[in-house]
Amino acid sequence: MNRLPWNAGNPPTSQSNGTLELRRAIARLYPGADEENVLVTNGSSEANFVSVWSLVAPDDEVALMLPNYMQIWGAARGFGGRIRPFHLKPELGWQPDLDELRRAVTPQTQLIAVCNPNNPTGAVLEPAAMDAIIAAARASGAWLLCDEVYQGAERDGVTTRSFWGQYEKTIIVNGLSKAYALPGLRIGWIIAPKEQIARSWMHHDYLTIGPGIVSDQLACLALADGNREAILRRTRTILQKNYPIIEGWIEEHGDLFSLVPPRAGAIAYLKYHLDVNSSELAEILRRDQSVLIVPGDQFGMDHYLRIGYGPREPYLKTGLNRIDATLKALTRSRAVVT
Ligand SMILES: Cc1ncc(COP(=O)(O)O)c(C=O)c1O
């Protein structure tokens, strides 16, 4: 690793949209973008929030990919938007139902929002699905907001193609919290056409004003040549080491679980075939085992669980064993469902 890029006698000056050095380092990741296409935010959650805030007014239609990290679902509704969902389907390997997409996007659509790679399924959109989403956006004139925060955390090492550069009204959200494993820095970013960056920046000024300078400079270090690749390599090594652990654990349970293997992110989205509500199950696990999982109810999909498999091996195995103890007790008292 390089040394920190400042010394006590020469402290860097913070900037509300991110330092020039950081914005340039980010812009380099997006062909055709320069520092004026970048707004640095406090996490990618803030990037999503200011994007939605700056674009969605009461009664605007928002076509939203589901399941999803549900922030845009909540924020868009909070600003008075009307959600028109289109779904990733397990029977399509968690690809979107393209007929439903075309029905969800209308001439009134203000925003189409996708998450790719996807939270919670870990799916990566196939080129045909990306093309269909871009075509739908172009036909309606809608903005396209793409949360790509899991880009770089692919199990097979193939970096997910960004939506950037294919449609003029595209907004990319990304940050250091997931693939870079640096969530504590609270550094995210928006890449967008300059007029949309200006709109987001104005809203950002009402919210947190700017990123902290220490995080800004550490982000420069993380994105420096060599460091960036080393960080992403570490992430992929963890995924490749841990995925077989959770995969083996699922197999040990025979028909209890179904899983479309995630392609990216340290999250597995399992369907379970037991007659217990997912929020109830999550609460039993929290209360009795001190294990936290996300119930499918949070994504509007009962009988699913999202389990993170990123922790260190002993911690992960302990968590899975504790889930086993609860499942063993439940399978004695609850019916198996398909
Ligand atoms: C898809 C997605 N986007 C954004 C976020 C927010 O992350 P952060 O604000 O830490 O960058 C998360 C966090 O789980 C996420 O899963």
PDBQT file of the ligand as one rigid body, heavy atoms in Angstrom, charges set to zero:
ROOT
HETATM    1  C1  LIG A 401     -27.722  -2.356  -3.449  1.00  0.00    +0.000 C 
HETATM    2  C2  LIG A 401     -27.298  -1.438  -2.346  1.00  0.00    +0.000 A 
HETATM    3  N1  LIG A 401     -27.170  -0.135  -2.599  1.00  0.00    +0.000 NA
HETATM    4  C3  LIG A 401     -26.777   0.713  -1.647  1.00  0.00    +0.000 A 
HETATM    5  C4  LIG A 401     -26.508   0.284  -0.367  1.00  0.00    +0.000 A 
HETATM    6  C5  LIG A 401     -26.048   1.283   0.659  1.00  0.00    +0.000 C 
HETATM    7  O1  LIG A 401     -24.704   1.098   0.981  1.00  0.00    +0.000 OA
HETATM    8  P1  LIG A 401     -23.742   2.263   1.488  1.00  0.00    +0.000 P 
HETATM    9  O2  LIG A 401     -24.561   3.443   1.820  1.00  0.00    +0.000 OA
HETATM   10  O3  LIG A 401     -23.034   1.685   2.657  1.00  0.00    +0.000 OA
HETATM   11  O4  LIG A 401     -22.796   2.520   0.339  1.00  0.00    +0.000 OA
HETATM   12  C6  LIG A 401     -26.640  -1.076  -0.060  1.00  0.00    +0.000 A 
HETATM   13  C7  LIG A 401     -26.392  -1.557   1.309  1.00  0.00    +0.000 C 
HETATM   14  O5  LIG A 401     -26.686  -2.677   1.678  1.00  0.00    +0.000 OA
HETATM   15  C8  LIG A 401     -27.039  -1.963  -1.078  1.00  0.00    +0.000 A 
HETATM   16  O6  LIG A 401     -27.154  -3.270  -0.846  1.00  0.00    +0.000 OA
ENDROOT
TORSDOF 0
